Amino acid sequence: MRLTSNHLLCAGVLLLGFACAARAADTAPSYPEMLVDDVKHVITSPSRWQEKEWQDFGLAAISIVGVAAIIDRPVRDEMLRRAPNNNRFMLKVERFGAEYSVVVVGGFFLAGAMGNETAMEVAQDGIAASLIASGLITPAIKIIVGRARPREDVGIAKFHPFSIGYSSNSSFPSGHTTEAFAMASVIANHYEETWVTCASYSVAGLVGVARMYHHAHFASDVLAGGLIGTLVGKSVVAHNKQMRSGQVALLPEITPGMVGVRVVGKF
């Protein structure tokens, strides 16, 4: 997903609102501090992985390669047979991986501003997960891999690594799907109701289908985007839950002439 000026503007307004709201609690870190800590936590998480986490990562990588080798071509061919791809439903649902995600976050923020604590946490965690997964991780992988999109009709294994600025070579992974699953995982991990989980992940899955339907991504691109979004969303929610619980947390502290950490918690 490309972050447009509208996305950045909405994010800036929300960040400002979160920062102002956080001042009411002396023991709670401000939202900008929490966001910085979330970025650091997610980006450095591989250095803390144990054997199980590395096994899960290896399994995910094998799954993506397997999907690429077995499913990418037949799924692409099936989607091509369904052209022209102007299905109105697909056009609408695809936007949940782009501008509609901003609307969703804004809705939770407004609900939170009216006193719904869980909704505010969803908005905060959703912004963090979105910026990390869709604004940092997925774009970096896109540049490194440089996979050609299905609509280029050059096969499933055409790569142009480090082809910066070429949208036609940014198929892997799917940014829209990353964004949709990041939001879905944040929402699902804040609410225990089964229907919320099913609805959130169903919409995210439809975003991935829509991206394949529009010949923008292969099945393996969608799978990779879904995994990235889900894992980042879950990680952000778990990390911020710990910080909000009153347990001691360390936050980066940068002031003129000093770089260190600040202990935050309820004592």
N, C-alpha and C positions, 0 to 999 in steps of 0.2 A: 504494500500500500504506500503511495506517495503522500507525504504530508503536505497538504496544500496550505495556503495562507489562512483559509477558513479554519482548518484543523488547528493550526498554531494559535490563531486568535482565540478560539474557543478554549483551548488548553490554557492559554494565558489568563483568561477571565476566571476560569475555574480554579487555577492555582492561586490567583489573588484571593478569591473567595475562601478557599481552604486556609490560606495563610492568616486571613483576618479571623476566621472562626477559631483557629487553633490558639489564638492569644487568650481566649477565655480560660484556658486550662493551663495553669502555671507549670504543672508537672508533665504535660504532654508535649512532645516535639512538634514543631510547626510542620505543616504539610511539605513545604520545600525541603526541609531537613529529612523528612520521612522518604520523600521521593529520591533524594540523593542516596540515602541508605539502601533503598530498594534496588536502585541501579547497581550499586556496588555489590549488594548481596547476590543478585542474579548473575551478573557477569563473572564474579569470582567463584560461583558455586562449584564448578568442576574441580577446583583445587581441594574441595572438602568432600568430594564423592568417595564413598566406600565401594567395596567390591560389588555390592548389589546394584548401586547406581550405575556403575560402569557396565555391568551386565545388561541392565535395562537399556542403556544407551546403545550398546552393541546390537541388541535385539531390534531396537527401533531403526537403526541404520540398515540392518539386514532386511527388515520389512520394506523400507523405502526402495532399496535396490531390487527386491523381489517384485514389488508392484511395478517398478519401472520396466523390468524385463518381461513381465508376463501380461500386465494389464494395460499399460500406457497406450500401446498401439491399437488394440481392439476398442478401447473406450474412445480414443480419438476418432477412429473410423465411424463408430456409432454416432457420435456427436456430429460429424460431418454429414452423415446421411440425413440428419434432422434439420439441416440448413434450409431456408434462412433462419437465423437465430434471433428473431424479434419477438419472442414470446414475452408478453407483458409481465407475467408473474415472475419469470426469471430475471427480467430487468429490475423489478422492484426488490426482490429478495437479495439480489447481489449487493444492493446498497447498504445492507446491514454489515458489510465488510468495509464500508467507507463512510459516507456522510451520515447514514442512519445511526452509526455507532456513536457519533457525537451527540445526536438527539437522545439516544438511550442514556448516555452518561449525564446529559443535562437534565433529563427527567428524574434520575435518581438524586442528583444534586439538589434540585428544587424540593423534592420530597424530604431530603435530609435537612434542608434549610428550614423546613416547617416543623422539625422536631423528630423526624424518623432517623434514629441513630444508625440503624442497619443500612438504610438507603444511602446515608452520607458515606459510610464505610465502603459500600459498593462503588460509589462515584470516585472516591479517592483511589481505591485499589484498581478500578477500571482504567483510570487515567494512567497510573503507573505501569500496569501491565501492557497497555496499548503502546505507550511511548517506548518501553523496553523491547517488547516483542516486534511491533510493527515499525517502530522508528529507529531501532538500533540493530537488533539481531538479524531479522529477515533481510533488510536492505544490504547489510554487510555480506550475507551469504549470496544474495543475488549477484552482487558485483564480483565476488570471488568465483562463482560457478559459471555465470554467463550463459545459461542454457537458452536456446532459441525457443520461442513460443510455438505452439501447434499451428497457429495461423500462418506462420512463415513457410510451412510445408517443406521442411528440410530434414524430416525424420525426428526420431525421439532421442537421439544421442548427438546432437550438434551443439557444441559448447564454444563460447568465446570468452574465456576467463578475463576478468578485469576490463570488460568493455563498458566503461563508465559512461552513463548518459544515453545508452541505447535501450529503449523500452522493449524492443524486439528480442533482446538477449537477457531478459530478466524474468524468465519463466519459473525458475526454481529458487526458493519455494514461493507459494502463493501468498501475496501480501494481504489480499482481501480475506482469505481463509484464516491467516494468522490473526488478523484483527478480530474476526468473528468469534474464533475459539478462545481468544484471550478474554473477551468480554463474557462469553458464555461460561467459562470456567470460574471467573470471578463471581458472577451472579449465582451459579450453582453451588459454590462453596460458602456462600453467605446465607443460603436458605435451605432448610432441611426438607421442604416439601418435594416429593418425587416429581410432581407435575412441572415444577419450576426447572428442575434439572433436565427433564425430557424436552420441555419447550425450548430451553436455552440451547442445548446441543443440537436439537432438530433444526432450528433456524441456522445455526452455524454450519451444519452439514449441507443445508440447501444452498448456502453461499458458495461452498466448494463445488457443488453440482453445477451451479449457475456459471461459475468461472470456466468449467470444462465445456459447458454448453455453448459458451461464447468463444470457444477456441483460444482462450487466453492461457490455459494451463493444462498440463497432463495430470493424470490421476496421482502420480507420485509427488508432484508439486503440491497438490491439495493435501495429501497425507502429511507431508513434511510441515506445511503451514499449520495444519491442525494440531500436530504434536507440539510444535514450538509454542503456539498460542496457549494450549492447555497447560503445558508444564510451567510456563512463565506465570500464567494466571494463578495456578495453584501455589506456586512458590511465593508470589507476592502476598496473597491472602494469608498464608501460614506465617510468613515473616511479620507482617503488620499486626496480625492477631496477637503475636507474642509481645510486640511493642506496646499495644494498647492494653494488654492485660495487667499492666502495672509491674511486670517483671523488669529487671534492670536491662537496659540496652545501651550500647555504645554508638554515638553518632559522631561523624566527622565535625571538627570545629576548626574553622579557618578565620583568623583575625589578622590584622596588620602585625607582622613580625612574629606570628605564632601559628603553627600547624599542630593539631593534636586531636584528642577525642573528648567527648563530653558524655558523662554518665547520666542517663535519663531513666526515671522510674518513680514509682510511688513508694514512699517510705513512711 
